[in-house]
Amino acid sequence: MAEEDLQAWVGKTESVEDNIDPGHIEKMAITLDTGIPVAGDVLPMLWHWGLFVKPVDYDGLGRDGHPLTGGFLPPADNRNRMWAGGRVEFLQPLLVGTPAVRNSTILAVTEKQGRTGKLLFVTVQHEIVQEHVVCIREEQDIVYRDPTPPKLAGTEPAPEAQWSETITPSSVMLFRYSAVTFNGHRIHYDLDYVTNTEGYPGLVVHGPLIATKMVRAFVHANPGKRVTTFSYRGLRPLIAPAPFEVAGRLLDNDSASDQTDDATGRAQLWAEQDGTLAHQAELTFKL
């Protein structure tokens, strides 16, 4: 599609409501192997990725299990989809059991020529509003690439960690996460498709699942610190069921030791396997 035609999607909007049902949140908690929030509790960070789903009929799905593009998202000509990264602002707590709405806008659409073919970059902004207050604002970077063999090997060594947790992504975990996020992308549960059509050696771990585990590990290691922003990007896929580490370290920041209400700090987070990086992120927090 011509660049001028793709630009017609910039500015498109979509709104999706969600009751943040405690029953669904219980299923997310069991999927993520953690405590179960109840109505009135603060929704754990990044769990909103399992909410605000706009379901489509089977006829509206592409061969990869994702909704067909050309509606809210621009047409991608049967290219493979990747969630490349994004940026999240946590402005106010999002509460379980209280209705909210996610308002989405396409900020940018760009097509580029990569080494292995054309790449279509789409940036989407989401604002989640609960009781007339914006609680979460984020931008997601989605990339559509021509079908090519995926990059699997890591090249960048992981830093020295101050905390680390081991994740073993079983096929049941991936299936459950696909279910609670209503994510039909077949690379996460359809072994025949992911190996024979997209060329991966096994089931691919969800990028949002990896990011959620990275933030959760930070919270475990740094109780009392309130996360304010989180930016992340994927470097290469992680393939189940091989274990990987979610790890991090605090970055030097004089204000992090200041015990005033405005004291802030930064942390570097990552997911690693065999000593090399697969995903990386930066997080800011208040004490």
C-alpha positions as CSV (number, residue, x, y, z in Angstrom):
1,M,0.0,0.0,0.0
2,A,1.2,3.5,-0.8
3,E,2.6,5.6,2.0
4,E,0.0,8.3,1.5
5,D,-2.8,5.6,1.8
6,L,-1.2,4.3,5.1
7,Q,-1.3,7.8,6.5
8,A,-5.1,7.7,6.4
9,W,-5.0,5.5,9.5
10,V,-3.1,8.1,11.6
11,G,-5.6,9.6,14.0
12,K,-8.1,6.7,13.9
13,T,-9.6,6.0,17.3
14,E,-11.3,3.2,19.1
15,S,-12.9,2.8,22.6
16,V,-13.4,-0.4,24.5
17,E,-15.1,-0.7,27.9
18,D,-14.3,-3.3,30.6
19,N,-15.8,-3.9,34.1
20,I,-12.4,-5.3,35.4
21,D,-14.4,-8.3,36.6
22,P,-13.0,-10.0,39.7
23,G,-13.7,-13.4,38.3
24,H,-11.5,-12.7,35.3
25,I,-8.8,-11.1,37.5
26,E,-8.8,-14.4,39.5
27,K,-8.0,-16.3,36.4
28,M,-5.2,-13.9,35.5
29,A,-3.7,-14.3,39.0
30,I,-3.7,-18.1,38.7
31,T,-2.2,-17.8,35.3
32,L,0.6,-15.6,36.6
33,D,1.0,-17.7,39.8
34,T,0.4,-14.9,42.3
35,G,-2.0,-13.7,44.9
36,I,-5.6,-13.0,43.9
37,P,-6.8,-9.3,44.0
38,V,-10.4,-8.8,44.9
39,A,-12.9,-6.0,44.2
40,G,-11.6,-2.7,45.4
41,D,-7.9,-3.8,45.2
42,V,-5.4,-2.1,43.0
43,L,-4.9,-3.9,39.7
44,P,-1.3,-5.2,39.5
45,M,0.9,-3.4,37.0
46,L,0.5,-4.5,33.3
47,W,-2.5,-6.7,34.1
48,H,-4.6,-4.2,32.0
49,W,-3.1,-6.0,29.0
50,G,-5.6,-8.8,29.7
51,L,-8.5,-6.4,29.6
52,F,-10.3,-4.1,27.2
53,V,-10.5,-6.8,24.5
54,K,-12.6,-6.1,21.4
55,P,-13.4,-9.6,20.2
56,V,-14.0,-10.4,16.5
57,D,-15.8,-13.4,14.8
58,Y,-13.7,-16.2,13.4
59,D,-14.3,-14.8,9.9
60,G,-12.5,-11.7,11.1
61,L,-9.2,-13.5,11.9
62,G,-6.1,-13.8,9.8
63,R,-4.1,-17.0,9.2
64,D,-2.0,-16.2,12.3
65,G,-5.0,-16.0,14.6
66,H,-4.9,-12.2,15.0
67,P,-7.8,-10.0,13.9
68,L,-7.5,-9.0,10.3
69,T,-5.9,-5.6,9.7
70,G,-7.5,-2.9,7.7
71,G,-10.0,-1.8,10.3
72,F,-8.6,0.1,13.3
73,L,-5.1,-1.0,12.4
74,P,-3.8,-0.4,8.9
75,P,-3.6,-3.3,6.4
76,A,-0.4,-5.3,6.7
77,D,-0.5,-7.6,3.7
78,N,-0.2,-10.9,5.6
79,R,3.0,-9.9,7.3
80,N,4.0,-11.5,10.6
81,R,3.2,-9.4,13.6
82,M,5.5,-8.5,16.5
83,W,4.9,-6.4,19.6
84,A,8.2,-4.7,19.5
85,G,8.0,-2.5,22.7
86,G,6.3,0.4,24.3
87,R,6.1,3.0,27.1
88,V,3.7,3.0,30.0
89,E,2.8,5.8,32.5
90,F,1.1,4.7,35.7
91,L,-0.7,7.9,36.7
92,Q,-3.4,6.6,39.2
93,P,-4.3,3.2,40.6
94,L,-6.6,1.1,38.5
95,L,-9.2,-0.6,40.7
96,V,-10.6,-4.2,40.4
97,G,-14.3,-4.3,40.0
98,T,-14.8,-0.7,38.8
99,P,-15.7,-0.1,35.2
100,A,-13.2,1.6,33.0
101,V,-12.7,2.5,29.3
102,R,-9.6,2.3,27.1
103,N,-9.4,5.0,24.4
104,S,-7.0,4.2,21.6
105,T,-5.5,6.4,18.9
106,I,-3.1,5.5,16.1
107,L,-0.2,8.0,16.4
108,A,2.0,7.0,13.5
109,V,2.3,4.5,10.6
110,T,5.6,4.2,8.8
111,E,6.8,1.6,6.3
112,K,10.6,1.0,5.9
113,Q,12.8,-1.3,4.0
114,G,14.7,-3.6,6.3
115,R,17.5,-6.1,5.5
116,T,15.1,-8.9,5.1
117,G,12.1,-7.1,3.5
118,K,9.6,-4.4,4.2
119,L,8.7,-3.4,7.8
120,L,5.5,-1.7,8.8
121,F,5.7,0.2,12.1
122,V,2.5,1.2,13.9
123,T,2.4,3.3,17.1
124,V,-0.8,3.2,19.1
125,Q,-1.6,5.3,22.2
126,H,-3.9,4.0,24.8
127,E,-5.5,5.9,27.7
128,I,-7.4,4.0,30.4
129,V,-10.0,6.1,32.2
130,Q,-11.7,5.1,35.4
131,E,-14.2,7.3,37.1
132,H,-13.3,10.2,34.7
133,V,-9.6,10.0,35.6
134,V,-6.8,8.8,33.3
135,C,-5.1,6.0,35.2
136,I,-2.7,4.6,32.6
137,R,-1.3,6.2,29.5
138,E,0.8,4.1,27.1
139,E,2.2,3.8,23.6
140,Q,2.7,0.4,21.9
141,D,5.0,-0.2,19.0
142,I,3.8,-2.9,16.7
143,V,5.9,-4.1,13.8
144,Y,4.7,-6.2,10.8
145,R,7.5,-7.9,8.9
146,D,7.7,-10.0,5.7
147,P,7.8,-13.8,6.5
148,T,11.5,-14.4,7.2
149,P,13.4,-16.7,9.6
150,P,13.3,-15.2,13.1
151,K,16.4,-14.0,14.9
152,L,16.9,-16.4,17.8
153,A,20.5,-16.0,19.1
154,G,21.4,-13.3,21.6
155,T,24.5,-11.2,21.1
156,E,24.4,-8.6,24.0
157,P,25.6,-9.9,27.3
158,A,23.3,-9.4,30.3
159,P,24.5,-6.9,33.0
160,E,25.2,-8.0,36.6
161,A,21.9,-8.3,38.4
162,Q,20.9,-7.2,41.9
163,W,17.8,-9.5,41.7
164,S,16.7,-12.3,39.5
165,E,13.9,-14.8,39.2
166,T,13.7,-17.9,37.0
167,I,10.7,-18.4,34.8
168,T,9.9,-21.8,33.2
169,P,7.4,-21.1,30.4
170,S,5.4,-24.3,30.1
171,S,2.9,-24.8,27.2
172,V,0.1,-24.6,29.8
173,M,1.3,-21.2,31.0
174,L,1.4,-19.9,27.4
175,F,-2.0,-21.3,26.6
176,R,-3.5,-19.8,29.8
177,Y,-2.0,-16.4,29.1
178,S,-3.3,-16.5,25.6
179,A,-6.7,-17.4,27.0
180,V,-6.9,-14.7,29.7
181,T,-5.7,-12.0,27.3
182,F,-8.0,-13.4,24.5
183,N,-4.9,-13.4,22.3
184,G,-5.4,-15.7,19.3
185,H,-1.9,-15.4,17.9
186,R,-1.0,-19.0,17.0
187,I,2.7,-18.7,17.7
188,H,1.9,-19.0,21.4
189,Y,-0.1,-22.3,21.3
190,D,-0.1,-23.9,17.9
191,L,3.1,-25.9,17.6
192,D,2.5,-27.0,14.0
193,Y,1.8,-23.4,12.8
194,V,4.7,-21.8,14.7
195,T,7.3,-24.3,13.5
196,N,6.1,-24.9,9.9
197,T,4.7,-21.5,8.9
198,E,6.7,-18.9,10.9
199,G,9.9,-20.9,11.4
200,Y,10.4,-20.8,15.1
201,P,11.8,-23.9,16.9
202,G,8.9,-24.0,19.4
203,L,6.2,-22.0,21.0
204,V,7.0,-18.3,21.5
205,V,6.7,-16.7,24.9
206,H,4.4,-13.6,24.9
207,G,6.2,-10.3,25.0
208,P,3.6,-8.9,27.4
209,L,4.0,-11.9,29.7
210,I,7.8,-11.4,29.8
211,A,7.3,-7.7,30.6
212,T,4.8,-8.5,33.3
213,K,7.2,-10.9,34.9
214,M,10.1,-8.4,34.8
215,V,8.0,-5.7,36.6
216,R,6.8,-8.3,39.2
217,A,10.4,-9.3,40.0
218,F,11.2,-5.6,40.6
219,V,8.2,-5.3,43.0
220,H,9.3,-8.4,44.9
221,A,12.9,-7.1,45.2
222,N,11.9,-3.4,46.0
223,P,8.9,-3.3,48.3
224,G,7.5,0.2,49.0
225,K,8.7,1.7,45.7
226,R,5.9,3.0,43.5
227,V,6.4,2.5,39.8
228,T,5.7,5.6,37.7
229,T,6.9,4.7,34.2
230,F,8.0,1.6,32.3
231,S,9.6,1.4,28.9
232,Y,10.5,-1.8,27.2
233,R,11.5,-3.5,24.0
234,G,12.1,-6.9,22.7
235,L,15.4,-7.9,21.2
236,R,14.7,-11.6,20.3
237,P,12.0,-14.2,21.1
238,L,12.1,-16.6,23.9
239,I,11.1,-20.1,23.1
240,A,9.2,-22.4,25.5
241,P,9.8,-24.5,27.5
242,A,13.5,-23.4,28.1
243,P,13.8,-21.4,31.4
244,F,14.9,-17.8,31.3
245,E,15.7,-15.1,34.0
246,V,13.9,-11.9,34.7
247,A,16.4,-9.6,36.4
248,G,17.3,-6.1,37.2
249,R,19.4,-3.5,39.1
250,L,18.9,0.0,40.5
251,L,20.6,2.7,38.6
252,D,22.6,5.4,40.4
253,N,20.5,8.4,41.2
254,D,21.1,10.8,44.0
255,S,17.4,11.6,44.4
256,A,16.6,7.9,45.1
257,S,18.2,8.3,48.5
258,D,16.3,11.5,49.3
259,Q,13.5,10.7,51.6
260,T,11.2,13.5,50.4
261,D,7.9,13.0,48.7
262,D,9.5,13.9,45.4
263,A,12.3,11.3,45.7
264,T,12.6,9.3,42.5
265,G,14.8,6.5,41.2
266,R,15.4,4.4,38.1
267,A,15.9,0.7,37.5
268,Q,17.2,-1.3,34.6
269,L,15.3,-4.5,33.9
270,W,15.8,-7.4,31.5
271,A,15.0,-10.9,30.5
272,E,18.0,-13.1,29.7
273,Q,18.7,-16.6,28.6
274,D,22.1,-18.3,28.4
275,G,23.8,-15.1,29.6
276,T,22.5,-12.8,26.7
277,L,19.6,-10.3,26.6
278,A,16.3,-11.1,25.1
279,H,14.2,-8.2,26.4
280,Q,15.2,-5.0,28.2
281,A,13.4,-2.2,29.9
282,E,13.8,0.9,32.1
283,L,11.5,1.7,35.0
284,T,11.2,4.8,37.1
285,F,9.8,4.9,40.7
286,K,9.0,7.0,43.7
287,L,10.0,6.1,47.2
